[in-house]
Amino acid sequence: MAKQEDLQHIDALLEELRVIEPPDEFRRNAIVNDPEIYARAEDDPEAFWAEQAGKLRWSRPWDTVMEWKPPWVKWFLGGRLNVSVNCLDVHVEAHPDRVAYYWEGEPGDRRTITYRELYEEVCRFANALKGMGVAKGDRVAMYLGMVPELPVAMLACARIGATHSVVFGGFAAEALRDRINDAEAKVVVTGDGAWRRGSIVALKENADAAVEQCPSIEHVVVVRRTGQEVAWSSGRDVWYHDAVDGQEATCPAEEMDAEDPLYILYTSGTTGKPKGILHTTGGYLTGVATTHRLVFDIHPETDVYWCAADVGWVTGHSYIVYGPLANGTTSIMYEGAPDFPDKERWWSIVERYKATILYTAPTAIRTFMKWGHEYPARHDLSSLRLLGSVGEPINPEAWMWYFEYVGGGRCPVVDTWWQTETGAIMITPLPGITRLKPGSATRPFPGIAADVFDEEGWPVGAGKGGYLVLRRPWPSQFRTIYGDPDRYVQNYFSRFGADVYLAGDGARRDEDGYFWLLGRIDDVMNVAGHRLSTYEIESALVDHPAVAESAVVSRPDPVVGEAIVAFVTLKSEIHGDEALIVELREHVATKIGKIARPHSIVLTDDLPKTRSGKIMRRLLRDVAHGRDLGDVTTLANAEVVTTIRSLSAERKDDE
């Protein structure tokens, strides 16, 4: 079929011959050390998930494990539980003085919060919310930096049955306004400010601008963090510390149905109405607790776990708050930038708290590569025993740098694929049993049915690319787009039928059945009739020893349809010139083929990134197309866009 032949041009990543076995000691001590777990879960996935759900505390057991009327699904029907109880009360009873969070602020202030202390603070704020009229089913918006009050507020909502909607603290007032209004939130919890690279992010100012156009908001709760003067609306605004002062340190937990909403999290689309991804209670907690425990091989008595994401994104929801707390884990939570006050900040944190597990994004890893391995080398990282990657595909060379220079060649790397919509990790190694291939997310998690389809909806063969799909439900699956069920069906369950979830990512499987992620479907270019993955080209560029990071976009071309434009940052000791640009183009041609050779390469000192560390390829597309730039207020380094635009204008095609 012509379509299938077209898709096969989404080739393999660079042929990866390196295979890394789990270390013997890790394998011996791993929670999962029997490969039969895959067969057992595949033979009876409902029984597998019911077994995992049984590890939680339920106030009423479920009657039916799963009900599926494609595309609609429900899990653990009739079961009742409370997420806050599972994250707090269970552990307060068993080990109240275990540390829940080691928190470190960017200026250097630190807090150690035990499970008992976290429980009491959550109860106080839950009581405060009830005093403001918040009840089961109401929505509460949150717009904060990485401070402990954010998980406190989330858990307080879970305790009283309110649905929370966290908005990333890097978003501007308009984005906050749109999300508050879509959810019709009753209360917003914000801060006077947040610290980022020594500067104050004006959270309260942005919240005030948003709330002016949010008729549903009755109260604005303000956490005092940065201490500057802020505008105040008497009767509406209340300081967090005043709200919790004098409140009881206990609060009855609302008994929730397994399918009751837990939270709404909006995907950060660049156009159109934001999509409110709705997650429910029982299935979501089952999914995140199970994957957190098994993927990261959690031994809660001894592990110190650090997910270096932001709670404003789903990674923070699932693997900073709900998964780790459900498993009684001690976590690290850090407020600020990885290079403040210097490029050793992360490694000093690992050393100080003796972190055993580190979970971060490939963008961060490539940034550390650019800075140089001498920074981690100055610190004792011997406590680490497991590394993780999340958020985007990781190229093999970044994987190997992470493995060698952060993990000392002894720590398995779990490269994980999942989404806001999936709620929990879907494709991942299990570190005690999985042979690792740098750059591959390896196999679907037990009980997950992933596949790669061609244009016609048929599974593709080994080595061929296509559309990543999930062929059966899983407990942490989102249930709908809040207030827009038609969009839920159209966006995710119309392409290949109501029983097949379209992830929106490209992928291929190799001869061993391992999955290699190729980035978003809309990051696939058609160059002279050949479908090429932008990520594959980025991976080839980063494979060159001079390159630290790359981002590839396309622009219209009258001859080939789409021309390839690459934006490249070099390692600190490398100086770029025309000869290097030619060399980089030929390097890509050698690795992938002449058809993938970039038409233009722009050398730049940095790439535009959000405050969570993701490269803003939308802005690079705008630069490549010569379009006016949209909102850049969510960038951590907005000034770089002007520089890149100037460089791009000066840069003529190299061919």
N, C-alpha and C positions, 0 to 999 in steps of 0.2 A: 504494500500500500504506500502511495506517495507520502501520505502524512507520516507514516511510521518511519520511512526513509529520511524524512526531514528531521524528525526528532532524534534520530541516531547521531546527528551532528552535535547534540548536547553530549559531548564525549565524556569519557572518564576524566577525573582529575589527573594530574601528572601521575604516570604509572608508579604506584607506590609499592616498593618491594620490601620495605622494612616491616617486620612483624615483631611485636614485643609481647612476651609472655608475662602473665602475672608472676611477681616474685613469689618464691616458695613460701616464705614466712607470711606474706599477705594472704596467700591462698589458704594456708592452714587456719588462719584466724578469722577469715571472712565469714560474714553472716550467710552469704550464699556461696557455697563451694561445690554444689552439685548441679551440673548442667541439665539434669532431668527436670528442673523447674520449668523450662520452656515447654517440654512435652506435656507436663501436668496441666499447665495453664492453657495450652492449646486444646487439650482433650476436653476440658470443661471450664471455660473462662468464667462462667458465673460462679462456680464453686470456688475458683481461685480468688475472685474478688470478695466473695462472701467470707472466706477465711481471713482475708486481710481486714475487712470491715469489723470482724469479730474481735480484733485487737483494740478497738476503740470502746469507750464506755457509752452504752445506749441506755436511756431511761425506759425505752420500750423496744423490744426486738422487732425486726421487720417481718412482714408476712410474705412478701414476694421480692426476690433479689432484683429482677429487672423486668421492665415492660417496655417493649420497643414497637412503636407504630411509626415506621420511617417517615420523616426524619426525626420524629419526636421520641424521646427516651426518658424514662424515670428509673431511678435506682433505689433499692431498699425501701419499697413501698410499705407504709405503715409504721416504719421505724421512727423513733424519736430520740433526739440527743441535743446537746448544746456544745458548740465548738469551744467556747471559753472554758467550759468544765474540762474538756479533754486536753486543753492546752495548759491549764492552770491547776484546778482543784485536784486532779489526779496526782500531779507531781508534788503539790503542797502536802498532800497526805503521806506521800512516800519519801520525799527528800526535799523538805522546804528550804533548806539552806544551800541547795545546789545553785550555782550561778546560772541565770537564764541569759543575761547579756553582759558582756564587757563592752561598755560604750566609750568611745573616744571622740571628743569634739575636735574640729579642725584647729582651734587655737591651742589645744593640748590639754583641756580639761577632761576628766575621766570619771566615770561612774561604774560601779559594780552592782548589778541588780539581781537579787536572788528570786527564786520562784515565789517565795512568800511575799516579798516586797512587790513584785510585779502583780500578783493576785490582789493585794490590798489596794494598789494604785488603780487597777482596772475597776475594782468594785466602787471606789470613791468616784471615779469619773462616770461610771454607769449610773450611780445614784444622782450625780449632777445632771446628766442628760435627762433622766426621768423628771427631775425637778424643772427642766426647761420644757417639759411637755412632750419629749420624744418617747414614742411607744413602739411596740412591735409593728413592723411593716413600714415605719417611717424611714426616710432616707437621710443620711448624714454625709456631707461632703467633707473632705480633708485635703488641705493644701499646706504641706509642711516640708521642712527639710528632714534630714536623717537624724531625728532626735527620738529618744525613747517614748515621748508622748504620742508618737504616731502609732506604733503597735499597741500602746495602751488604749488609744481611741478606737482602733479597729476591734480589739477584743472587748471593749466596753459595749460597742454596738452589738457584737455577737452575743454578749451576755443577756442583753435585754430584747433581742430579736429585731433590732433595727438593721437596715441594709446600708452598708457603707460604700462610698464612692471616693476613692483616693485619686487625687489629681496631682500629677508629678509637679514638684515645686519649681521646676524650670519653665513651666508653661506660662504664657502671658495671660493678662486679664481676660482677653476675649475667649481664649480656650477654656479658662476656668468658668466664665459665664455660661458658655454653651453647655458645658457638662453639668453644671448646677441646674440649669433650666431643664435640660432633658430629663434628669432624674427627679426634678421638683424637690430638691433637698430642703429640709426644714432648718438645719443648722449647718454652719461651716466651721471647721476647726482649722485655724491657721496659726501663724507665728508673727511676732513683730518683724522678724527677719531670719535669714539663714546665712551661715558662713560658706563662702566659696572662694578659694585662693586669696584669702585675707580680706575679701570685700564682702559687703552685706547685700544679699539678695532681698529686695523689698517685698516680702510676702504680704504684709498687711496693706501696703499701698495698692498692690495688685488686687488683693481680695476686696478692698473697698471699691475699686473701680468696677470690679465684676458684679458685686452685690447690688450696686446701684440699679442694675438691670435684671435683678433676680427677685421677683415678687414673692417667691415661696420662702425665702430666708427670714427666719424670726430672730435668730441669735448668731453672733459671730464670737466664737471662743478663741482667745489669743494666748498662745504660749509665749512667755517672755524668754527670749534666747539671746538676741544681740544687744538689747538694752537701750536702743535709741528712742527718741520721741516718735510717737505715731499718732495719727489722727484718731479721734475717738467719737463714737456715736453713742451717746448716753441712752440706756434702756435697751439697746441692741447688742453692744459689745460687752464682753465680760472677760476678765483675765482668767486664764486657766487655773492659776494658783488660788484665786479667790473662789472659783467654782468648786474646787475639790476640798477647800479648807472646811473642816468641821463635818465632812461627810463620813458616814459609816464605812468601815473597812470591810464590810461584807455586803453582798447583794444577791438576792435569790436569782438563779439562772432560769431564764425562760425556756420551757421545753419546746423544742422546735421539731417540726416534721422534717424528715430527711430531704424533702423537695422544697422546703422553704428557702427563699433567697438568703444568701450570705453577703454577697457584694456584687456591685457593678463596677467594671473597669473599662474605660473607654480607650479604644485603639486610636493611635495618633495618626489618622489619615491626613493627607495634605489638602484634600478637597472634600467638599460635601459635608453632610451632617456626621458628627462622630458616632461610631458604633459602640453602643453600651453592651459589653459582653457580660451576660448574667450568669453567675455561678451559684449553685445551691449548696446545701449544708452537708448532708451525709456522704454523697458521692465525692464531692470535692475533697473533703477531709480524708476520706479513704485513699483517694488518689495521691494526694501530696504526702501524707504520712508514710504510705507504702513506698513510693518512689524515693523519698528522702532517706528512709531507713536502708533500703536495699542498694540504691545506686551509689550512695556515699558511704555505705558500710558503717553505719553509725553505731558506735559503742558509747552510749551516753554517759557512762561513768568516767570515761577517760578522754573522750574527744573534745577538742575546742575547734568549732566549725566556723568558717568565715565565708559567707556569701557576700562578695563585694559589689553587690548591685544596689539599686535604689528601691526602697519600698514602694515608690510611686509607680513602678512597673510590675508586671505579673511575677517576674523572678523574685522580687522582694516579697510579694504577697505569699507565694508558695514556699520559698526556700530561705526567707529571713524570718517570717512570722509563723505561719500556720504549720508547715511541715516540721521544722525544728522544734517548736514548742510542743506539738503533739507527741513528739518522740522524747521529750525531756532533755533536749540537747543544750549544751552551753555554747552560745554563739558570740561572735564579735560583730559589733555594729559601729561603723566609722562614718563621721559626718561629711568629710570634705574631699578635696581633690588629692589624687595620688602623688602630686608633685609640690605639695605645700607642707612645710616651708622648703622642702628639697625633694629630689628624686628618690630618696631613700625611705619616704614615709611609710609605704606599704610594708617594706621589709622590716622596718623597726617595729611595726605592729605585730607582724608574724612572730618576731623574736620575743617581744615583750610578753605576749599572752600565750606563747608556745602553741600556736595554731597547728592543728593536725590536718585540717582539710581546708583547701582554698578553692573557691568557685568563682570564676570571673569570665569576662568577655574576650574574644579574640582581639578586638580593638585595643583593649588594655595591654594584652600580651605583645602585640606588634609595637605599641608605643614603648613598652619596656625594652624591646629589642632595639629600637631606634636609639634609646638613651644609652644602652650598653650593659653588658652582663656584670660590669664591675660594681654596679649598685647593689644587686642582691648578694654579690660575693662578699660584701663587707659585713654581712649579718649572718647570724647562726639560724639557718632554716632547717636544721636537722629534725625539728619536731614534726615537720610535714610528712604525711604518709600517703596522701591522696590529693590529686589535683582535678579540677573540673573546668569545663568550657561551656559557655552558653551564649545565645543571642544571635549568632550568625555562624555560617560555616567557618571552620578554622583551616587555614592552609597548612600543608604538611611541615613547612619550615618553621612556622610559628609554634606548631605542636611540639616539634623537636626541641626548639629553644626553651620552651616552658618545661618540658620533661628534663632537659639537661641542666639548665641554669637555675631553675627554681626548685625542681624536684630532685636535683642531684642524681638523676638517672635511676632513682629507686622507687619513685612514686607513680603508680598507674595514673593515666589521664582519662577521665570519663568525659568524652565530648558528647553533649546532650542536644537533641533536637526536640523542640516543643514550641507551643505558642500560647498567647493569651487565651485563645479559644479552647485549647486542650486542657488548660489548667495545671497539668502536671507533665512530667517528662514522658515522651513517647518512644524515642529511639535513643539507645545508650548502651555502652558496655555495662556489664556487671563485673566490677573490678577483680573479684576473686576467681572468675572463670573465663573471662573473655580475652582472647588474643587480640591485641590492639594493633591497628594500622593507623599511623599518623595521618590525620585529615578525615578519617571516617568515623561517623557516629555508630558504626557497627550494626547492631541488631535491634529490632523492636523489643521494648520491655515485655516481659512475660504477660500474656493476656491481650496484647495489642496486635491487631491485624493490619499491618502496613503493606502497601504495594506501590508499584510504579506503573502507571497506565500510559498508553499512547493516545493520540488524538481521538481514536474511535472507542476508547474505553477498554482496550485489551491489555493485559500485562505484557510488558516488554521483556526481552531476553537479557541475559547477563551482558554488561558493558554498554547497554543502550540507555539513553536518557528519556525522561518523560515526566509525567505529573505525579507528584507524591499524593497518595490517598490513604485513607483509613477506612477499612471495609466493615467494621462493626463497632458498636458503641463501647465506651469505657466510662467508668464512674465519674471522673472529673471533667467530663465533657460539658461545655457550656450548654445551657438549655435554650437560649434564645438571644436575640438582640433586643434589649430592653425597649418595649413599646413598639417594636417593628418586626413582628414574626414573619411577614412576607419577605423582608430583606434577609432574614436568617436563612430561609429556604432558598432564595434566589442566589445569594452569595456563596453558599457552601454546599448545597444539596441539589442543584439543578444540572450541573455539567454532566455527571455520570449516573444520575438517578438518586432517588431519595434515600437510598441505603448506603451511599458512598460519600464520605466527607472529602471535599477537595481542599487541600491544605493551602494551595496557592504557591507552593514551592516546587522547584524542579529537583529531580534526584535521579540517580542511577544505582543499580546494584551490580556488584562484581560477581565473579565466579563463586565466591564463598557465601554469597547472599548478603554481604555487607552493604549498607546504605552509604552513599556519598551525596551530600547535599550540594545543590548547585545554585542556591539563592532563589529569590522570588521569580515567579513566572514572568513578571514584567521586567525582570532584569535579564531576559533572554533577548538577544539582538538578532535581526535577520540581515546578514551581511552578504550581498551577492548570492542570495538564495540559500545561504548556510545559516543555521540557527546556532548561535554561539552564546555561551554563558558568560556574563560579565565577571562572575566570580572565578571562572576557570582562567580568564585572562589575568585577573588580579593575582591569582595564585601563582601563575607563571612569572609575573613581574616580581613578586615578593621572593620567589625562588632565587632571583639574581642576588649575588652577595652584596651589592651596593644598595639595595632597596630595603627600606624599613616598612613602608606602608604604601598601598595603592588603592585607588578607586577608579573604576572604569564606567563610563556612560557612553551613550551614543548621541549622534546628531544626524539630522536628515542629510542625505547625499544624493545628488541626481544620478550618479553612476552606479553605486553599489547599494542604494537604498538607505542603509545606515552606516555611518562612519564611526570608527572606534576612537574615542578620546580618553586618554589615560592621564590621571593626575597622580603624581608620584612624589613621595618624600624619601630622601636618602638617609642612610645612617650618618651619624654625627660627624664621622671622620672623612666622609666622602664629599668631594666637590664636583658638581655636575657641569657638563659641557656638551657641545654638539656630538662629540664622539661617543659619549656615554648614551645619549639618546638613540643614536644609531645602533649601538650595541644592545640596548634594551629591546628595541624593535626586533632585532634579529634573534634575540634570546627567546622572545615570545614565539616567533616563527619556528624556531627549533623545537620548542617544547610542545606546541599545539599544531602549528601549520601556518603557512604564509597568509592564509585567509584571516587569521586572528591577529596579524601584526597591526598594532595601533597606527591609525593614520596620523594622530597627533599625540605627543607626550608633553605635558606641562610639568616642569619640576617646581615644587613648592616646599616651603619650610614646614607647612602644616596643612591639614585638611579640615574643613568645617565640621564640627562635631556638636552633638547635643551635650547637655550637661551630664547625661548618663553614659556618654562615651561613644555613641553610635555616629558613624559618618553620615552626614546629610547629603546623600546622593541626589536628592531632589534639587538642591541648590547648585550642585555641579552640573546637572542637566540644564538648569536655567542658564548657567554660565556658558556651557557648550552651545546652546541654542541661541545665545545672544538675547535672551528674554529678560524682562524686568524681574528682579528678585522679589520673592514674597517675604513673609515675616521671618526675620532672623533673630528674634528676641529669645528664642529657646536655645541659641547657640552658646557654648561655653567660650568660644573664641570668634566672635562676630567679625573682628577686624580682619581675619584671614580671607574673608570672602572678597573684600576689595582688592587685596593683593593678588588673589588668584584670577580675578576678572581682568586685572591689568596684564598679568602674565599671559593669560589666554588670548587677549586681544593682540599682543605682540607676537604670539607664536603662530606661525603659518604651518600648514600641513608639511610633514616631513617627506611627503611623497605626492 
